[in-house]
Amino acid sequence: MSFSRCARAIVAALAGAATVLALTGAPALAAPVTVTNGTQFTDTSGAVVHAHGGGVLKVGAYYYWFGENRNPDNTFRYVSAYRSTDLKTWEFRNHVLTQSSAAELASANIERPKVIYNAATGQFVMWMHKETATDYGQARAAVAVSSTVDGAYTYRGSFRPLGTYMSRDITTFVDDDGAGYMVSAANENRDLNIYRLTADYTGVAALVRSWPGDVREAPALFKRNGVYFMLTSGATGWSPNQQKYSSATGITGTWSPWANVGDGTAYQSQTAYVLPVTGTAGTAYLYLGDRWGNSLGGTVNDSRYVWLPLRFPSATTLAMDYYPTLVIDAAAGTVSGPGGYTAVVARHSGKCVDVVSASTADGAEVVQYACNSGANQQWRRRDLGNGYVQLEARHSGKCLDVADASTADNARIVQYTCGAGANQQWQVQGAGGGYYRLVARHSGRCLDVTGGGTGDGVRLIQYACGAGANQQWSG
């Protein structure tokens, strides 16, 4: 065959393949997307995605997301399923479990549904936490199965693992050898147990590891490069708290002592799941968290999502930073925060603009502090297109703000939810030598370090602009 005929044949084959993909509805390769944190996601129809306390399973090119979809009184209504190729564009597929799926679901609480696939049986198996609609006295695990990932699931009933153990917050995990595991909080949430499942994943075979008396819930178990990680929260109801993790080289242990991860409230969220996102560049690990609507004065269906990339300082440790938005490239297997963050450094002291204690709260004080790698010392300029910028803190997504929009000298500088106020708008004015001043739009005063102090923790204020190096910044 001549080169030209060969080339034409290749082109024709590629065109034919494209036609097959179009006819079969196979998804196109996912492009990078930006996901905004602390929001309610919407599906392709514009409806709110209700997949709270859920988990994600990849089947073929699609990620399937299952989660709680509740009645207005917070009781069980559905387990709803959505699918996506890029982890942003979610298509509603089905209410895969409903109140009419079984008699005991007509008036119930169903929480934290997780679906795993059993390659030996060809069945998709859902595990969940089951209670009555009126109290949490049952503390049972429940199981449902389906031959299709997003079809109707057949409810198999609820029980206490091994007939003995209470079972509340729950997750599942399938190891590299095909063994299935279920993890749940027991003993009024005082204990956390790992159970090995039966070969078909529909029952509990054995208790293989327990953390007695540690009071951990909301478990997420995953494996990275041969190391197991267990990420959990404390038990404080709907209120967020300090999350902790443990790691081990074998699922039965020895597990490391619990260590803190993220800030003291997990950036106002609670673990739902950790999703490995594998692509051409490797595997990223994506924290999926719920900012519960109940903690915001609403219901579960008012909840918002907090998704964050996990990073691994060593083979057995993990860390989690906050980003207001994420860039997810599912095809490449990468998850990252947006670029453009940098330290803002005072000329007179060499210290960085810092949010005290890495707080994510409105009104948290801003000081100068010895520069380090903390996300509470990293800021991004948001160009407002009017000659002014906002300065957004990486760890919280909040903006540098003059407290109470004061126009007086010595007014405190804080972080606050970004808005349209002129007290969050700053003009960048050259000060010579590569330094600049930050001038507040509402007052015409400059960002200043109190009294020109050079120590850690000296408060930032606004003050009438002058020539002092304590009003000059780099970065």
ROGUVEX-983579 format. One record per residue: x, y negated, z of N, C-alpha, C, O in turn. Coordinates in steps of 0.02 Angstrom, whole numbers, plus 50000, padded with zeros to 5 digits. Atoms other than C-alpha are relative to their C-alpha. Layout:
// ROGUVEX-983579
XYZXYZXYZXYZ ...
END
This chain:
// ROGUVEX-983579
500435006050000500005000050000500444993850000500934993550038 499605006250002500684982749956499884996050063499394996950099 500065004249940500984969850092499354996149999499014995550050 500605004150003499544959050029499385004250012498915002050046 500584995649988498344973850025499975002050073499435002550102 499984998249928498934978950200499734994350043499344995450089 500225005849962498654961350265499254999249995498914997850044 500725000750009496924960850188499635005450040499095004150068 500324994649962496524977650269499984998450075499484999750108 499985001949929497074971350440499494994750015499124995150065 500505005349990496034955650421499305002950000498885001050041 500674997050004494534966050370499845004050062499285003950088 500114996149939494774977650518499854995650059499404997050099 500125004649945494884963150638499314996949995498964996150045 500675002850009493324955550562499475005050018498965003350049 500484994849982492434972150579499955000850075499405001650102 500004999449927492954973350761499624994350031499244995250079 500355005849974492314955750791499255000949991498854999050034 500714998850012490654960750712499725004950050499175003950076 500234995149951490524975950826499914996850068499424998150103 500065003449935490874965150978499394995750003499044995450053 500585004450001489544952950924499355004050005498895002250041 500614996050000488264966650892499885003450066499315004250087 500084996449936488604975751055499944995350059499794997650114 500065004749945488594959851158500585000250048500544997850104 499414999849956490334963251228500234992950014500214988649970 499825006849982490964948051322500654997649969501105001649957 499375003050023492274936251255500484999650058500284999950116 499495000849948493914934351348499854993850041499744988450013 500175005649956493604923251499500524994549996501124996049997 499565005849999494354905751492500054997450072499614998750112 499945002949932495004896651648499404995550016499154991949972 500585003949977493604888451749500184996550065500654998550100 499925003649937493494876151893499385001150043498824999850020 500544998749952492434880952045500044994950056500574993850084 500025005049948491894867752170499785003250066499265006550069 500144997049934491924872852353499484996150039499344990350025 500485003249956490634869252486499354998249966499014993549986 500615001550039489204869752360499585006349994499815011850009 500424994450020487744880752312500135001249926500064996649885 499894998450070488174889552149499335001049966498835002549998 500614998750040486884890852010500155005049945500725005649923 499924995150053486594904351881499884996749932499784990749927 500055002750068486424902451692499314997049986499234993349937 500665003150008484584897851712499924993650040499414990250035 500035005949957484984883951836499745001550070499724997050112 500254998149933484284893551986500595001050047501145002750026 499484999249949485264894252149500185007450005499745011750006 499764993149990486334909952167499945001850074500244998750117 500084997549931485794919352323500355006950004500055012049990 499614993949992487164932152355500414999350064501025000650065 499665001749937487574927852536500235006450035499915011650031 499734994349964488634939352643500185005849954500215011549976 499974994850050488964948852484500695002649984501185001250018 499384997250025490304958152390499975000449924499444999649894 499945000050073490924959552211500325006549977500805008950008 499734993950030491254974952105500114998849926499664996549892 499875000950071492094974451935499845006549964500085011949982 500184994450042491344985951804500114997949928499774993449903 499825002250067492114984751631500274992950002500714991450042 499765006950003492354966451587499634995550049499814989650056 500425004249958491054960451712500145000950075500295006450098 500025000049927491134955751896499274999750021498904995250000 500694999849975489504960551982500004997850073500365000650115 500035003049933489064950352137499335001750031498805000050004 500604998049964487804957552261499984996350067500504995450099 500045003349936487154948252412499294999050024498805000949992 500645001149967485754943052528499604994449966499874989249949 500475004950025484244933852459499395000550046499005005250042 500464999149944483094930352606499344996349991499274991949948 500635003749994481314924852644500124993550037500644992650069 499925006349964481044907352714500105000750075500394996450107 499904998949928480994914752890500645003850015500745006250071 499344996849993482734922352862499975007649998500495010850004 500044992750004482084940352848500165002449929500204998549882 499814997150064482534952252707499464999249947498875000449959 500435000250059481784949052537500295004449945499965009149922 499674996150053483034955652408500745000750016501034996750053 499295000350018484784961252376500014998349926499765002149885 500005002350069485084951552217500685001249968501195001150003 499394998550037486384955452083500094995049942499614993449907 499815004650054487274943451964500635002749967500995006749997 499384997950031488664946151839500344994149964500014989349943 499605005350031490064935551765500645003049974500895008050000 499334998250023491644937351663500534995350027501124997150030 499515005049980492464921551729499964997950073500364993750095 500105001549929491844920751911499704993150013499714990650069 500375006349992490924904451880499325000349966498824998049994 500614999850039489604907851747499625006350019499765011749993 500344994249972488394919251840499325001049967498914996449966 500644998150030486964928051752499615004350049499865009550072 500414995849957485554934551861499825006449964499615006249906 500144993650031485304953151828499375003350028498945005649991 500554996149972484084960551951499974999150076500484997850107 500064998949928483404961452127500055007650009499565011150001 499864992950003484184978552151499725003950060499645010050057 500344997049942483404981852323499504994850025499664988950030 500535004649981481764974252381499625002650061499755008250084 500414997949943480514974952523499585006149983499395009950028 500414994350020479534987752422500415006149982500145011249961 499584994250016481034999252396499925005850048500035011550031 500114994849949480635008652557499564997150054499544991050064 500475002449948479365007652698500364996050053500104991050077 499675003549945480655002352827500314993449979500584989850021 499755006450024481184987752717499454994849995499604988949982 500555004750007479464979752715500054994450051499844988750037 499895005149948479914970452876500675001650032500715005750077 499324998049981481784970752902500484994249994500324988949966 499425004150016483444961852907500515004549967500705009749993 499464996550036484724967752779500564995049989500464989749960 499445004750002486434959852790500625003249968500725009349972 499344998350025488124960552702500015006249955500405010849967 499994994250046487724972752559500665000349961500904995249936 499384998950038489284980152478499905006249956499635011249979 500094994550048489294991352324500685002749979501134998849962 499414996650024490645004052279499795005349949499225007449948 500164995150052490745016252133500365006550016500955006650032 499724993449989491015034952155500115003349932499645005349898 499834997450066491925041352002499815007449992499655009649937 500164992850003491585059652046499265001249987499075005849951 500724998950007489685057752056499684995449948499124996549927 500285004850047489455043151936499474995550031499074992549995 500505003949964488425034252069500314993650029500884993550052 499845006349964488495016352132499675000550068499075001850074 500244999049932488315016652321500034993450038500564990250042 500055006249962487735001852424499965001650075499555005650097 500034999749927488105000452610499794993150026499964988049996 500255006449973487284987152718499865000850075499825006450100 500205000249929486854982152897499254999250002498974994849969 500735000149998485034985552940499744998950071499975002050118 500355001449938483934978553079499264999349985499064999049927 500705001950009482084975653108499984992549985500494989049991 500075007250014481414958553059499994995850062500074989750058 500125003949939481184953553240500574999950050500604995450092 499445000049953482774958353333500595003949972500565006649917 499394996750022484524965753321500145006250043500725007850057 499924994249958484224981153427500175006449964500445011049994 499874993750036484364994253290500755001049988501025006450002 499284999650013486174990453240500185006249959500585010349981 499914994250042486155002953098500364998349935500334992649911 499775000350070487065005952935499465002949956499085007249978 500484997450048486005009152781500345001249933500854998049918 499704998050063486355016952611499465000149946498895002049958 500424999450059485595015552438500455001749940501045000149941 499604997850057486165022752270499654998449935499044997649932 500275001150067485955019652085500495002949949501095003149961 499574997550054486605027251924500244994449954500674995549912 499775005950037486785009851849500164994450049499834993750100 499745004949951487694995351930499474994950019499444992850077 500495005349985486264982851916499285002449992498834998449980 500684997350002484764994551912499705000250069499994997850118 500344999249936483524998252049500375005250042500515010750018 499654995449955484395006352199499485003950040498995001150065 500434995749961483575021052286500245000050072500825001650086 499825000649930483565018452473500035006850033499565010850028 499904993549968484255033252571499884999950075499925005150108 500155000449929483845026952745500554996750041501074994750014 499535003349955484745019752896500165004650059499775009150076 499774995749945485695027453042500584996650036500864991850011 499405002049966487045024653170500575004849981500475010949985 499464995650021488735031253110500165005450051500235004150111 499874994149960489075048753176499485000950055499605004450105 500544999449952487435046953270500124996550065499724997250112 499785002749935488315036953404500114992550000499904989150046 499725006849997489035020153355499524994949971499234995849918 500355005850028488115003753335500384997849937500984998749932 499695002250062488434996253163499684993549977499094993349959 500275006550021488234977853121500404997649939500395000949887 499655002650059489344967153005500425005649968500755009550002 499784994150035489964978952871500394998249937500264993049907 499695000550066491134980952723500205007049978500165011750017 499794993650027491744994952610500664999249963500874993649946 499355000150034493384999652528500135006949970500005012050002 499804993850032493965012852404500754999849990501014995349958 499274999950003495805017752418500235002849932499845005249892 499714997850064496985022252276499885007449987499865009449929 500114992850009496695040852306499275001949993499105007849990 500714998750008494805038952288499625000850064499015001550063 500354999549936494415040352473499614993650014499874988150002 500425005749984492995028952526499984998650074500005003350115 500025002049930492915019152689499454994850011499294990949966 500475005149977491625008952782500264997250066500505000950109 499785003549939492064996152916499404996450028499034993149992 500555003849970490804989353040500144998350073500535001750107 499965002149930490654980253205499555004550042498995006150022 500364995349957490094991453349499994997350071500314992350086 499995001549928489714990753536499854992750012500244989250045 500215007049993488784974053529500554995249975500684990050004 499485003950034490174967353415500664999850038501124996150019 499375000049963491524970953544500545004049963501135002449968 499524995650034492334984553437499934999249924499414997249899 500024999750073492784985753253500265006849980500815008850000 499844993150017492815003053176500095001049925499744998049885 499914997750068493485010553014499785007349996500025011550034 500244993150009492565026152955500205002549930500154998749881 499924996850065493065038052815499335002749978498975005850018 500644997850026491575041852705500045007249974500585009849962 500044993450032490995058652639500204999449927500274993849901 499755000050069491555063652465499554996149952499794993249904 500465003650045489985056252385499874992850023499474989349992 500035006849973490165039952487499334998350033499224992550050 500665001749973488395041352556499935001650075499405000250104 500024998449929488825047252732500664998650033501164997249999 499395001249961490105045052870500305006750020499965010950050 499674993749984491375059052889500374999750066500355004550105 499595000349939492495052653030500164992850017500204988549973 499735006349976493025037853135500765000649998501045005150030 499284999250009494845034853087500414994550034501014995350044 499635005449965495305018353174499504995550034498964994250007 500435004649963494555006753304500414994650033500984995850054 499735005549960494944989853380499514998950058499044994950051 500495000749945494054991353549500104993550039500664991650056 499995005849957493604975653643500284993749970500384988750005 499695005950031494334963353516499494994849976499674989249960 500565004550019492624955553471500144996849932500214990749926 499905002250068492884954353284499415002249957499145007749967 500544998250046491554954053148500174997349931500734995049919 499915002350069491334949452963500645002949969501064999149945 499374997150025492684961852908500054999949924499565000649888 499844999150071493514961852737500655003949998501165001750025 499424995650004494744975952699500235000449927499835001749882 499734999350068495894975752548500725002350006501015002650060 499324997250002497574982652494500404996249947500174994949892 499565003550046499034973552414500705003050004501015003150058 499334997250004500644981852358500145005050056500675004950087 499924994849951500384996452475499884998150072499945002250117 500145002549932499934985752627499254998650006498964995349963 500715001249986498174985652701499934993750042500334992550088 500165006049962497454969352765499285000350022498835001949983 500685000649972495934967352878499914992850021500244990450067 500155007049985495234949652880499334999750035498855002850012 500615000049959493914945753012499874993150030500304988750028 500155006049961493034931953108499855002150072499755008050086 500274998849933492594930253291499245000549997498944999549944 500734999249996490804933053348499704994050036499644993950097 500305006149972490014915853373499354998249965499194992449954 500645001250033488344918053287500114996949931500544999049893 499945003350065488104906453138500564994949998500744992449945 499495005349997489464894453197500675002749977500875008249998 499344997750024491154895853108500524999850055500464996150104 499494999449949492704900353207500675001849969500735002449908 499344998250023494534904953195500015007249973499845011950009 499944993350028494784919653077500705002750013501194999050018 499374996649986496144932353109500075006049953499585008749927 499884994250041496964946253011500505004750034500875002750079 499524995049980497944962153042500225003749937499855003949888 499754996450058499014972352922500335006550022500545007350079 499714993549985499674990152911500225003249934499965001549881 499794996350059500555001752790499625006649992499715010149943 500454994250005499305015752826499334998050029499304994150076 500665002549979497435013852847499835001950072499434998650104 500134998149930497445022853014500494996650048500454997650109 499535003949958498865011553078500705002549993500835007249955 500095005049947499945005953159499844993149970500184990949924 500205006550023499074989153132500344994650042500444995550102 499675005549965499914972653177499504996450046498904997150036 500465004049958499204961353315499634994949957499874992749905 500395005050037497834949453258500394993449997500684991350047 499665006450010498564933253187499514995249966499104997249925 500445005050028497684916953143500134999049925500694999849902 499945001950070497334912352962499524994349987498964994350013 500415005950013496644895952895499974995550061500354996350108 500075004549943496074882253012499525003150052499325008950044 500384997349944495044884253172499285001949984498955005050025 500684998150019493394886153077499985003549932499455004049901 499964997150068493994894852917499704995149950499364997149903 500255005350044493594878252834499245000249997498924999649944 500724999849991491824879552901499675005749961499165004849928 500284994350036491524896852830500125006450040500445006350093 499894993449970491484915352874500115005049943499795004749891 499834995050050492224929952779499395003849975498975006050014 500484995250029491094939252659500385005749966500195011549973 499664994950040492354948352549500674997149977500754991049973 499385002050035494114947852475500015003749934500005009949933 500044997350068494114950552287500684999949966500954994549956 499415000050043495654956252191499804998049929499335000949901 500135002350068495674947052024500615001849958501134998549964 499434997350037496794956751905499974998049927499454998549895 499965002050070497374950351736500705001049973501105004750001 499374999050035498834948951619500604997550039501164999850028 499455002849962499884938951742500085003350068500555001650105 499954996849935499574950151893499335000150035498805000050002 500614999749959498304950652035500014994550052500484994050092 500115004949947497674936152140499475002850047499065006950028 500484997749949496674938852300499584994050021499834989150048 500465005649992495144927752317499555001250061499175006050063 500434999949941494324924552486499314997449980499254991949953 500695002150011492424923752469499694999050069499615003750107 500295001649935491634914952618499334996649993499164993749942 500655003449996489924908652670500054994250049500294995250105 500125005549954489624891552746499255000450015498844997849978 500694998049988488024897352829499544994050007499694989150042 500505005349995486484886452807499744999150071499564993550090 500235000449931485984890452986500454995550042500214992250088 499545004549964487534881253048499924992849977500194988250009 500125006850027486974866252944499294997750013499084992549987 500685001949983485214865753014499485002949953498905000849955 500474997150047484414876352877499935007550011499925009950067 500074992849999484214894752834500555003149958500964999649928 499484996650038485294907952752499994997849926500524997049896 500035001950071484664902952579500214992849987500244990649930 499705006750008485314885352612500765000350002501094995149997 499284999449991487074892252631500384997949938500124997849882 499555002050054488544886352527500595004749999500715008350047 499454995350008490054895652463500674996450006500754990849984 499315002349994491884893152507500455005649974500515010850005 499564995150032493084902452392500714997150000500814991449979 499315002549993494964900952423500505005449981500385011349993 499474995150015496554909152359500385001950064500544997550104 499574997949946497504919452485500725000049974500855001749916 499294999550018499394918152485500355004350052500105005250108 499674995049960500654930152558500734997950012501164999249970 499315002149985502204922652643500495005950002501085005049988 499594994050001502864940452662499555005849980498955004949969 500384994250021502314957952617499435001850047498945004950027 500484998049949501324959752779499644994250032499274995150081 500335005849971500714942052814499604996449946499754996949886 500405003850048499404931052734499854993150029499884992050089 500175006949982498904912652736499454997749952499365000449898 500555002650040497444902552670499964992550009499894990050065 500065007349999497374884052625499344998049967499055001849929 500635002550028495864873552581500144996049936500624992249933 500015004250060495564866252408499274998049986498835002349989 500685001950017494024856152362499755003549937499165004949930 500174996350060494064864552192500545005349987501105004750010 499554994750019494864880352123500025000649925499534999449891 499944998150070495524884751952500095007649998500585010350023 499994992750005495144903051915500095002049927499715000049884 499894997150066495864911851764499945007550008500435011050022 500134992949989495074929051772500385004349950500585009949967 499634996250050495934934651612500735000850020501025006150010 499304999749978497644930551682500085003150069500625005650085 499954997649932497244935751860500334994950045500734996750088 499725005349959497694918951937499454995750030498934994549999 500465004449965496794908052064500434994850036500894996550072 499595005249971497494891252118499594993850014499054992949986 500305006549990497054874252185500204995449943500664997049906 499815004750052497114859252069500684997150013500904996850071 499365003249992498774850952038499934992850021499374990350030 500015007149987499254833152078500054998050072500014992050087 499935001849929499454834152268500734998550015501185001949990 499325001849980500974825952345499984996850069499464994550092 499955003549936501584819252511500024992549988500264990249936 499955007350000501394800652548500464998250059500294999450117 499455000849951502984795152640500124992750016500194988649971 499875006949978503254779352743500744998349990501185002250009 499315001950015504814769852689500414999150064500995001150066 499615001849941505324764052864500195006050043500695005850079 499894994349954505224781052950500165006549964500445011149995 499914993750036505314794352814499495005250019499575011050001 500514995349978503774802352892499384999749954499284994849917 500554999050047502214808352802499324998050030499214998550091 500705001149981500384803052808499695006850014499715011349972 500184993549972499594817052910499314999550034499194994850071 500634999649963497834821852968500125004150063500345009950059 499834997049936497974826053153499725007150006499125008249994 500194993049987497934844753191499695003449940499335008449948 500284997150062497464848353010499235000550005498945005049976 500724999949992495664844353060499664999149932499904995449889 500405001050059494354845752925499384995850014498944995149971 500605003749979493094834953020500014992949975500544989849967 500065007250013492444817952970500254996250061500134998250118 499765004349947493284804353071500655002250031500904998950078 499364997849973494874814253105500534994749987500574991749933 499515005550002496304802253142500585001749952500785007549946 499434999450045497714799453017500604996550031500554990750053 499405002549968499484796953082500595001149953500505003649897 499404997850035501274798253023500305005850040500255006050102 499714994249967502194814453060500565002749957500575001849896 499454997150037503794823353012499745004249942499305008449951 500264996650060503554829852836500125007550004500665009850025 499964992750003503214848452817499585002449942499384998449899 500364997250057502294859952699499255000250010498895002949969 500714999749985500584857552780499564996749948499734991349922 500475002950048499114854552664499684993750027499404989749989 500265006249971498564840952787500474994249991500334988650015 499545005450019500054830852724500034999249924500474995749898 499995000450073499634832752540499384996449976498824997949996 500535004550022498594819852449499994999749924500515000249891 500085000650072497904817952275499644993449984499144991850015 500345006150023497484801652189499445001649953499525005249903 500574999450045495764801252113499874993249969499624988650002 500065006350035495744787451984499254998449989498895002249957 500705001950005494074778251995499844996049937499264994449924 500115003550062494314769051831499864992750007499674989449958 500145007149988494124751951911500604996450029500544991050059 499395002849971495914748451961500155002550070500645000550101 499924997349933495714758052124500025007749997499795010749949 499994992749994496014775952180499735002050069499724998050116 500114996949935495404787252318500585004850013500875007649966 499484995349981496664797752413499665005950036499385005150090 500364994149977495984815352440500495004950034500995006750004 499584995349964496734826952572499895007149974499325009449965 500054993250028497114844252505499655004850048499255009050025 500254994949954496654853752664499254999350013498925004250031 500705001149981494934845952687499564997649943498954998149947 500395003050054494414837852524499704993350018499294990649980 500275006449977494044821952623500484994349981501064995449965 499645005850026494624804352580500284995550056499994995150110 499705004949955495754791652666499524994150005499314991349954 500585004349987494534779452745500184995150056500494997050105 499955004849945494554763452849499385000750043498824999750019 500564998249957493464767752999499484994450003499644988650013 500585004649995491744759552998500034994349951499704989249961 499925005250051492254749352846500204993350031500034988050005 499775006149966493054736852966500464996049954500844998849915 499555004450037493914721852889500544997050045500924992650024 499545003049951494934718053046500695003249998500775009049979 499344997149988496784720153076499955005550053499545005150099 499954994549953497204736253170499435005049996499395009650037 500534995050008495654745453109500305006949985500785007549946 499734993350006495944764153119499915002949930499445001349894 500054996250062496284775052968499815007250018500125010250062 500254993349987495334791552965499905003649932500005000649879 500264996750059494794804852841499255000350006498985000750061 500734999749999492974805352790499765002749933500105002149882 500294997450062491854813752662500034994749945499814989049956 499915004850054492234805452496499324997249976498855001049966 500615003350022490924792852442500164994049957500704993449929 499935005850044490674776452350500244993850037500314988550006 499825005949961491204764852491500674996949980501155000549965 499385003550017492514751552454500545001150052501134999950039 499514998649948493354756252619500375006649988500805008550027 499634994150022493924772252531500374998749935500645003449904 499695001650064494604763152379500634995950013500624991050050 499345002949989496434758252371500324997949935500295001549885 499625002350058497424747852249500745001450012501014999950066 499294998449996499194753752216500394994149972500374992749912 499615005950020500344738452211500745001450008500965003850061 499284999049997502184739452171500324995650053500154989750061 499645003749947503334734452315500754999749987501134997350029 499295000150017505004736452226500365006150027500165009150076 499584994549978506334749752242499665006849995499875011550028 500354993750007505124763352188499465001150051499155006450053 500524999549948503944759952334499374996249979499394992149933 500635003450015502144754052332499624998650065499755001750117 500475001349945500824746652448499325002949980499165003549921 500684997850010499064753452468499544994850032499534994050093 500425005649978497804739152480499275002149998499015004149946 500714998149996496034742652540499574994949963499634988949972 500425004450042494754735652419499544995750041499444989850025 500535003649964493464730552550500294994450043499934989650059 499725004849952494684720652660500604996249973500774990950000 499395003050025496204716452556500605001250045501134998250034 499454998549954497284723452697500375006349979500115010449940 499564994650021498704735852681500025005850049499935004950109 499884994249958498954753452745500664998950037501174997250007 499445002249957500154751252891500105005150056499625008450077 499854995949942501014761253028500044995450061500434990650061 500075004449942500584753653198500684997750027501105001850045 499405002949969501954742053259500655001949967501185000749995 499394997850032503184749053134500345005750036500945006850027 499714994449962503434764053249500265005449954500005006549899 499694994850041504534778053185499885007050027500125011949998 500104993449969503944792253299499445003949969499015001249933 500564995850019502824806953263499364997850035499384995950093 500655001349970500984803853292499804992750004499274991250032 500195007049998501004784953270499424998949952499435001049895 500635000850036499284779653212500084995649938500454990749939 500045004350058498964772753038499414995250008498884997150034 500505005249995497974756553028499994996149935500414997449890 499945005150052497564742952905500234993550033500064992150091 499745006349972498434726152929500134995349942500254997449885 499865005050051498684709852836500655001749964501155003249997 499434997950039499894713452695500604995450011500534989350015 499385003849991501704708152721500565003549965500455007549919 499404997350033503484712852674500285006050038500795008750017 499714994749958503744726252810500035006749964499585008549926 499914993450029504404743252759499485005050027499385010349998 500524995749973503034750852870499344999349961498855002649978 500585000550045501794745552735500205002449929499835001449881 499764997750066502814753352593500055007649999500275010750047 500094992750005502574771052531500315002749936500384999249887 499784996550060503274783552410499635006649994499295008850041 500344993750011502624799552335499394999349954499055004249940 
END
